[in-house]
Amino acid sequence: MALVQTTSLVQKTVRGALWTTTAGFVSRAVGLVATLIITHFVDPGEYGEVTVAAVLTMTVNQLSTIGWGQFLVSRPDAPPSAAFHVTIFHVCLGALALALLVLGGNSGLSLWLETPRLMHYLPGLALSSLLDRVAFVPERILVRDLRFARLSAVRMTGDLTHSAVSIAAAALGLGAAAIVAGSVARSTVRLALYVRSVRLQTWLSPSRLDPKQIRELLAFGVPMSLGGLCEFASRRWDNLLVSRFFGPATTGMYNLAYNLADVPAIQIGEQIGDVLLPSFARMHLERRRAALLRSLSLLSLIVFPLAVGLGAVAPSLVAVIFDPRWQAIGPMLIL
């Protein structure tokens, strides 16, 4: 019986990895094309300012996320009341944090970061982030239940919506605000599809707030959130420093170069990571160590050559694809 369950879990994991990576590749390919098109309508300075606004929004979102998504995924037998607790705290904390961020943007933050048009973009990105927070729990439930086909379809639909809206808005002359419009459209579509995909009773069925449940969530989530914050800071806070010392135009090119370089890690590593976590939660303890080592080995075999190859062709790639305003991306992409 255990062998049958293990075989079934392996099959679901492999299928889930195929679904998520394939959908991720399609979304990323379309997103890259959309980004290249948008760079012909948006100059590096505008792109840099919307980048800073996005990093600030993501930072606030990260600071107010207490690792509860991993709790839901790693506890397949958790009652609906746990999902309700996570929903209430995640949305309320996020709304408060995002409101404080918008107020901070009005009180000198844009001046310190050398981004005078920060408030052109910050409210829209805050709205997009709030919509994502409402969709957070149903998305995690899809992951927990190994419904990767549906999860991938929703993510891909949202990403395609973002690309279409961003390109259309940029062509109409909205500048970098087109990226904000695309983000709001993506979040709206994803929220609608996630709500349709998961029964409300599994995550939004009202229950009494239980101090014991809250303590369990905090005990699990706080260490996870600290690790997540450090990982996020190592990848995104450098954009704020670049903006402070070199201005928004350099920040725009720097961020785009990083996003291009990050394609192998994000579109393969993180996509498969979404599959492995719920799979490991259903795996016997003695099998997890070997499974983790094997997974890391296979990921390294795929991701490292892709990253090295991308760096090798970076200057030629940038020269062919980008217009003269963006040529400084080449050396950054190599690094």
TILOMI-122651 format. One record per residue (C-alpha): residue number from 0; residue in three letters; z, x, y. Coordinates in Angstrom, 3 decimals. Last residue first. Example, Ala and Ser with C-alpha at 12.3 -4.5 7.8 and 13.67 -1.06 7.14 Angstrom:
// residues 2
LOBA   resi   resn          Z          X          Y
LOBA      1    SER      7.140     13.670     -1.060
LOBA      0    ALA      7.800     12.300     -4.500
***
This chain:
// residues 335
LOBA   resi   resn          Z          X          Y
LOBA    334    LEU    -14.349     27.589     40.117
LOBA    333    ILE    -17.997     26.926     39.317
LOBA    332    LEU    -17.832     23.528     41.028
LOBA    331    MET    -16.435     25.078     44.193
LOBA    330    PRO    -19.283     27.587     44.299
LOBA    329    GLY    -21.867     24.742     44.099
LOBA    328    ILE    -20.146     22.149     46.348
LOBA    327    ALA    -21.115     24.087     49.466
LOBA    326    GLN    -24.588     22.548     49.112
LOBA    325    TRP    -23.409     19.103     50.310
LOBA    324    ARG    -25.065     18.799     53.733
LOBA    323    PRO    -28.288     20.300     52.332
LOBA    322    ASP    -29.029     17.301     50.049
LOBA    321    PHE    -27.601     17.156     46.559
LOBA    320    ILE    -29.346     16.972     43.172
LOBA    319    VAL    -31.476     20.100     42.802
LOBA    318    ALA    -29.308     22.614     44.634
LOBA    317    VAL    -26.141     21.180     43.061
LOBA    316    LEU    -27.488     21.571     39.530
LOBA    315    SER    -28.767     25.080     40.162
LOBA    314    PRO    -25.389     26.176     41.506
LOBA    313    ALA    -23.404     24.442     38.733
LOBA    312    VAL    -25.368     25.558     35.654
LOBA    311    ALA    -22.713     27.925     34.281
LOBA    310    GLY    -19.813     25.733     35.409
LOBA    309    LEU    -21.150     22.783     33.437
LOBA    308    GLY    -21.599     24.972     30.362
LOBA    307    VAL    -17.998     26.171     30.528
LOBA    306    ALA    -16.692     22.604     30.798
LOBA    305    LEU    -18.863     21.323     27.949
LOBA    304    PRO    -17.906     24.283     25.744
LOBA    303    PHE    -14.176     23.561     26.326
LOBA    302    VAL    -14.295     19.781     25.767
LOBA    301    ILE    -15.787     19.495     22.267
LOBA    300    LEU    -13.984     22.172     20.239
LOBA    299    SER    -10.867     21.605     22.316
LOBA    298    LEU    -10.859     17.916     21.392
LOBA    297    LEU    -11.207     18.750     17.699
LOBA    296    SER     -8.320     21.202     17.802
LOBA    295    LEU     -6.112     18.860     19.797
LOBA    294    SER     -6.696     16.040     17.319
LOBA    293    ARG     -5.938     18.265     14.336
LOBA    292    LEU     -2.718     19.493     15.902
LOBA    291    LEU     -1.637     15.939     16.750
LOBA    290    ALA     -2.436     14.625     13.267
LOBA    289    ALA     -0.478     17.447     11.626
LOBA    288    ARG      2.558     16.721     13.789
LOBA    287    ARG      2.295     12.933     13.413
LOBA    286    ARG      2.262     12.752      9.608
LOBA    285    GLU      5.992     13.173      9.032
LOBA    284    LEU      6.809     10.468     11.549
LOBA    283    HIS      4.758      7.781      9.796
LOBA    282    MET      1.951      6.466     12.004
LOBA    281    ARG      1.974      3.176     13.923
LOBA    280    ALA      3.035      4.752     17.235
LOBA    279    PHE      0.536      7.550     16.565
LOBA    278    SER     -2.292      5.006     16.689
LOBA    277    PRO     -0.986      3.507     19.933
LOBA    276    LEU     -1.034      6.980     21.546
LOBA    275    LEU     -4.248      8.252     19.937
LOBA    274    VAL     -6.640      5.682     21.388
LOBA    273    ASP     -5.735      6.147     25.049
LOBA    272    GLY     -5.826      9.905     24.422
LOBA    271    ILE     -9.406      9.557     23.236
LOBA    270    GLN    -10.410      8.313     26.682
LOBA    269    GLU     -8.267     10.963     28.358
LOBA    268    GLY     -9.912     13.866     26.547
LOBA    267    ILE    -13.503     12.661     26.496
LOBA    266    GLN    -14.341     11.142     29.889
LOBA    265    ILE    -11.496     12.788     31.754
LOBA    264    ALA    -11.591     16.320     30.340
LOBA    263    PRO    -15.383     16.592     30.153
LOBA    262    VAL    -15.923     15.001     33.618
LOBA    261    ASP    -13.337     17.059     35.492
LOBA    260    ALA    -15.872     19.503     36.923
LOBA    259    LEU    -17.716     16.632     38.605
LOBA    258    ASN    -14.490     15.206     40.022
LOBA    257    TYR    -13.457     18.642     41.260
LOBA    256    ALA    -16.750     19.196     43.064
LOBA    255    LEU    -16.500     15.752     44.665
LOBA    254    ASN    -12.962     16.500     45.823
LOBA    253    TYR    -13.904     19.849     47.362
LOBA    252    MET    -16.954     18.429     49.100
LOBA    251    GLY    -14.968     15.611     50.709
LOBA    250    THR    -12.041     17.887     51.520
LOBA    249    THR    -14.340     20.339     53.280
LOBA    248    ALA    -15.580     17.512     55.513
LOBA    247    PRO    -12.050     16.098     56.000
LOBA    246    GLY    -10.500     19.156     57.636
LOBA    245    PHE     -9.672     22.699     56.487
LOBA    244    PHE     -5.887     23.048     56.711
LOBA    243    ARG     -4.549     19.487     56.422
LOBA    242    SER     -7.501     18.167     54.436
LOBA    241    VAL     -7.269     21.031     51.929
LOBA    240    LEU     -3.544     20.402     51.637
LOBA    239    LEU     -4.078     16.699     50.952
LOBA    238    ASN     -6.764     17.453     48.371
LOBA    237    ASP     -4.339     19.865     46.650
LOBA    236    TRP     -2.205     16.812     45.929
LOBA    235    ARG     -4.676     15.540     43.329
LOBA    234    ARG     -4.677     17.438     40.027
LOBA    233    SER     -1.325     19.236     39.968
LOBA    232    ALA      0.303     16.239     41.642
LOBA    231    PHE     -0.936     13.894     38.916
LOBA    230    GLU      0.471     16.052     36.135
LOBA    229    CYS      3.799     16.415     37.945
LOBA    228    LEU      3.937     12.643     38.537
LOBA    227    GLY      3.156     11.895     34.893
LOBA    226    GLY      5.956     14.177     33.696
LOBA    225    LEU      8.399     12.524     36.057
LOBA    224    SER      7.163      9.082     35.004
LOBA    223    MET      7.701      9.832     31.318
LOBA    222    PRO     11.269     11.006     31.966
LOBA    221    VAL     11.923      7.774     33.942
LOBA    220    GLY     10.235      5.420     31.467
LOBA    219    PHE     12.274      5.524     28.279
LOBA    218    ALA     15.724      5.353     29.807
LOBA    217    LEU     14.422      3.014     32.524
LOBA    216    LEU     12.935      0.548     30.054
LOBA    215    GLU     16.056      0.577     27.884
LOBA    214    ARG     18.278      0.063     30.913
LOBA    213    ILE     16.141     -2.890     32.031
LOBA    212    GLN     16.301     -4.472     28.571
LOBA    211    LYS     20.094     -4.175     28.568
LOBA    210    PRO     20.297     -5.619     32.087
LOBA    209    ASP     18.247     -8.682     30.961
LOBA    208    LEU     16.118    -10.490     33.528
LOBA    207    ARG     15.874    -14.023     32.153
LOBA    206    SER     12.459    -14.868     30.763
LOBA    205    PRO      9.221    -16.217     32.185
LOBA    204    SER      6.134    -15.901     29.923
LOBA    203    LEU      3.856    -13.491     31.759
LOBA    202    TRP      3.113    -10.830     29.129
LOBA    201    THR      2.456    -12.353     25.694
LOBA    200    GLN      2.517    -15.983     26.830
LOBA    199    LEU     -0.340    -15.293     29.259
LOBA    198    ARG     -2.702    -14.729     26.344
LOBA    197    VAL     -4.719    -11.542     26.770
LOBA    196    SER     -8.482    -11.340     27.284
LOBA    195    ARG     -8.864    -13.822     30.140
LOBA    194    VAL     -6.230    -12.018     32.197
LOBA    193    TYR     -7.962     -8.722     31.445
LOBA    192    LEU    -11.321    -10.106     32.572
LOBA    191    ALA    -10.058    -11.454     35.902
LOBA    190    LEU     -8.081     -8.295     36.631
LOBA    189    ARG    -11.038     -6.094     35.782
LOBA    188    VAL    -13.376     -8.002     38.076
LOBA    187    THR    -10.951     -7.894     40.998
LOBA    186    SER    -10.197     -4.200     40.521
LOBA    185    ARG    -13.893     -3.313     40.440
LOBA    184    ALA    -14.661     -5.365     43.562
LOBA    183    VAL    -11.768     -3.803     45.474
LOBA    182    SER    -12.931     -0.308     44.481
LOBA    181    GLY    -16.546     -1.027     45.423
LOBA    180    ALA    -15.492     -2.246     48.866
LOBA    179    VAL    -13.456      0.931     49.334
LOBA    178    ILE    -16.438      3.067     48.363
LOBA    177    ALA    -18.610      1.157     50.833
LOBA    176    ALA    -16.035      1.927     53.524
LOBA    175    ALA    -17.428      5.463     53.314
LOBA    174    GLY    -20.441      4.345     55.337
LOBA    173    LEU    -20.877      0.594     55.788
LOBA    172    GLY    -24.583      0.978     56.595
LOBA    171    LEU    -26.189     -1.660     54.375
LOBA    170    ALA    -27.257      1.058     51.931
LOBA    169    ALA    -23.609      2.066     51.593
LOBA    168    ALA    -22.608     -1.533     50.825
LOBA    167    ALA    -25.297     -1.881     48.152
LOBA    166    ILE    -24.421      1.473     46.567
LOBA    165    SER    -20.691      0.714     46.524
LOBA    164    VAL    -21.183     -2.818     45.166
LOBA    163    ALA    -23.371     -1.644     42.278
LOBA    162    SER    -21.207      1.340     41.368
LOBA    161    HIS    -17.940     -0.605     41.483
LOBA    160    THR    -19.421     -3.435     39.417
LOBA    159    LEU    -20.570     -0.921     36.819
LOBA    158    ASP    -17.045      0.482     36.701
LOBA    157    GLY    -15.505     -2.966     36.252
LOBA    156    THR    -17.906     -3.898     33.478
LOBA    155    MET    -17.235     -0.569     31.755
LOBA    154    ARG    -13.485     -1.076     31.872
LOBA    153    VAL    -13.748     -4.617     30.526
LOBA    152    ALA    -16.107     -3.621     27.708
LOBA    151    SER    -13.939     -0.652     26.760
LOBA    150    LEU    -10.813     -2.804     26.493
LOBA    149    ARG    -12.640     -5.449     24.454
LOBA    148    ALA    -13.910     -2.872     21.975
LOBA    147    PHE    -10.561     -1.081     21.998
LOBA    146    ARG     -8.453     -3.961     20.779
LOBA    145    LEU     -5.894     -1.619     19.200
LOBA    144    ASP     -3.037     -4.077     19.841
LOBA    143    ARG     -1.190     -1.560     22.001
LOBA    142    VAL     -4.339     -0.783     23.971
LOBA    141    LEU     -5.008     -4.468     24.646
LOBA    140    ILE     -1.340     -4.845     25.591
LOBA    139    ARG     -1.680     -1.956     28.032
LOBA    138    GLU     -4.534     -3.761     29.791
LOBA    137    PRO     -2.515     -6.974     29.929
LOBA    136    VAL      0.329     -5.001     31.550
LOBA    135    PHE     -1.712     -3.201     34.211
LOBA    134    ALA     -3.794     -6.104     35.545
LOBA    133    VAL     -1.218     -6.973     38.222
LOBA    132    ARG     -0.977     -3.273     39.044
LOBA    131    ASP     -4.743     -3.008     39.348
LOBA    130    LEU     -4.769     -5.822     41.913
LOBA    129    LEU     -2.153     -3.898     43.920
LOBA    128    SER     -4.264     -0.735     43.760
LOBA    127    SER     -7.317     -2.544     45.116
LOBA    126    LEU     -5.264     -3.996     47.958
LOBA    125    ALA     -3.934     -0.523     48.801
LOBA    124    LEU     -7.518      0.790     48.774
LOBA    123    GLY     -8.508     -1.872     51.271
LOBA    122    PRO     -5.522     -1.145     53.521
LOBA    121    LEU     -6.102      2.656     53.451
LOBA    120    TYR     -9.791      2.824     54.338
LOBA    119    HIS    -10.207      2.312     58.084
LOBA    118    MET     -6.575      3.363     58.462
LOBA    117    LEU     -7.510      6.947     57.634
LOBA    116    ARG    -10.028      7.153     60.462
LOBA    115    PRO     -8.265     10.026     62.290
LOBA    114    THR     -8.002     12.183     59.147
LOBA    113    GLU     -6.454     15.514     60.187
LOBA    112    LEU     -3.650     15.088     57.626
LOBA    111    TRP     -0.914     15.189     60.274
LOBA    110    LEU     -2.775     12.719     62.498
LOBA    109    SER     -3.419     10.284     59.642
LOBA    108    LEU      0.289     10.277     58.751
LOBA    107    GLY      1.272      9.471     62.337
LOBA    106    SER      2.743      5.969     62.229
LOBA    105    ASN     -0.106      3.681     61.190
LOBA    104    GLY     -0.605      5.419     57.859
LOBA    103    GLY      3.120      5.097     57.299
LOBA    102    LEU      2.913      1.303     57.627
LOBA    101    VAL      0.123      1.265     55.053
LOBA    100    LEU      2.242      3.452     52.757
LOBA     99    LEU      5.319      1.246     53.173
LOBA     98    ALA      3.269     -1.798     52.106
LOBA     97    LEU      1.959      0.141     49.106
LOBA     96    ALA      5.488      1.011     47.995
LOBA     95    LEU      6.748     -2.569     48.322
LOBA     94    ALA      3.764     -4.069     46.489
LOBA     93    GLY      4.036     -1.440     43.748
LOBA     92    LEU      7.729     -2.044     43.197
LOBA     91    CYS      7.104     -5.792     42.928
LOBA     90    VAL      4.096     -5.462     40.588
LOBA     89    HIS      5.707     -2.972     38.202
LOBA     88    PHE      9.103     -4.670     38.235
LOBA     87    ILE      7.782     -8.137     37.393
LOBA     86    THR      5.163     -6.997     34.888
LOBA     85    VAL      7.504     -4.616     33.071
LOBA     84    HIS     10.143     -7.326     32.663
LOBA     83    PHE      7.503     -9.776     31.399
LOBA     82    ALA      6.207     -7.210     28.891
LOBA     81    ALA      9.746     -6.726     27.571
LOBA     80    SER     10.242    -10.508     27.350
LOBA     79    PRO      7.136    -10.749     25.168
LOBA     78    PRO      9.070     -8.958     22.394
LOBA     77    ALA      8.421     -5.292     21.504
LOBA     76    ASP      6.970     -4.864     18.009
LOBA     75    PRO      4.062     -2.616     19.046
LOBA     74    ARG      6.491     -0.307     20.882
LOBA     73    SER      4.491      2.814     21.804
LOBA     72    VAL      1.986      0.893     23.907
LOBA     71    LEU      4.617     -1.099     25.789
LOBA     70    PHE      6.743      1.960     26.529
LOBA     69    GLN      3.702      4.007     27.525
LOBA     68    GLY      2.911      1.396     30.184
LOBA     67    TRP      6.491      1.470     31.371
LOBA     66    GLY      6.350      5.063     32.546
LOBA     65    ILE      8.154      4.265     35.810
LOBA     64    THR      5.196      3.566     38.091
LOBA     63    SER      6.332      3.583     41.723
LOBA     62    LEU      5.662      7.269     42.325
LOBA     61    GLN      2.277      7.016     40.631
LOBA     60    ASN      1.127      4.116     42.803
LOBA     59    VAL      2.326      5.903     45.907
LOBA     58    THR      0.359      8.972     44.859
LOBA     57    MET     -2.718      6.897     43.964
LOBA     56    THR     -2.732      5.366     47.447
LOBA     55    LEU     -2.291      8.747     49.120
LOBA     54    VAL     -5.075     10.227     46.981
LOBA     53    ALA     -7.397      7.320     47.829
LOBA     52    ALA     -6.763      7.647     51.568
LOBA     51    VAL     -7.407     11.394     51.357
LOBA     50    THR    -10.665     10.761     49.499
LOBA     49    VAL    -11.692      8.121     52.064
LOBA     48    GLU    -11.270     10.797     54.715
LOBA     47    GLY    -13.196     13.390     52.755
LOBA     46    TYR    -16.127     11.062     52.146
LOBA     45    GLU    -16.311     10.401     55.876
LOBA     44    GLY    -16.379     14.127     56.598
LOBA     43    PRO    -18.847     14.888     53.806
LOBA     42    ASP    -21.510     12.526     55.250
LOBA     41    VAL    -22.212      9.154     53.677
LOBA     40    PHE    -25.662      7.627     53.076
LOBA     39    HIS    -27.230     10.364     50.924
LOBA     38    THR    -23.842     10.980     49.314
LOBA     37    ILE    -23.924      7.347     48.148
LOBA     36    ILE    -26.907      7.981     45.883
LOBA     35    LEU    -25.188     10.921     44.205
LOBA     34    THR    -22.036      8.859     43.750
LOBA     33    ALA    -24.013      6.001     42.186
LOBA     32    VAL    -25.696      8.401     39.756
LOBA     31    LEU    -22.295      9.811     38.862
LOBA     30    GLY    -20.867      6.327     38.375
LOBA     29    VAL    -23.739      5.304     36.111
LOBA     28    ALA    -23.133      8.380     33.949
LOBA     27    ARG    -19.388      7.839     34.090
LOBA     26    SER    -19.634      4.236     32.989
LOBA     25    VAL    -21.997      5.055     30.129
LOBA     24    PHE    -19.896      8.034     29.032
LOBA     23    GLY    -16.693      6.014     29.216
LOBA     22    ALA    -18.201      3.195     27.162
LOBA     21    THR    -19.166      5.710     24.507
LOBA     20    THR    -15.799      7.487     24.684
LOBA     19    THR    -13.802      4.250     24.487
LOBA     18    TRP    -15.789      2.653     21.681
LOBA     17    LEU    -16.083      5.800     19.569
LOBA     16    ALA    -12.379      6.577     19.941
LOBA     15    GLY    -11.496      3.008     18.999
LOBA     14    ARG    -13.704      3.163     15.923
LOBA     13    VAL    -12.030      6.406     14.881
LOBA     12    THR     -8.557      5.001     15.501
LOBA     11    LYS     -9.313      1.722     13.727
LOBA     10    GLN    -10.628      3.619     10.697
LOBA      9    VAL     -7.605      5.921     10.658
LOBA      8    LEU     -5.269      2.923     10.866
LOBA      7    SER     -7.034      1.191      7.965
LOBA      6    THR     -6.805      4.329      5.850
LOBA      5    THR     -3.100      4.677      6.628
LOBA      4    GLN     -2.454      1.021      5.770
LOBA      3    VAL     -4.323      1.368      2.472
LOBA      2    LEU     -2.412      4.541      1.620
LOBA      1    ALA      0.900      2.832      2.407
LOBA      0    MET      0.000      0.000      0.000
***
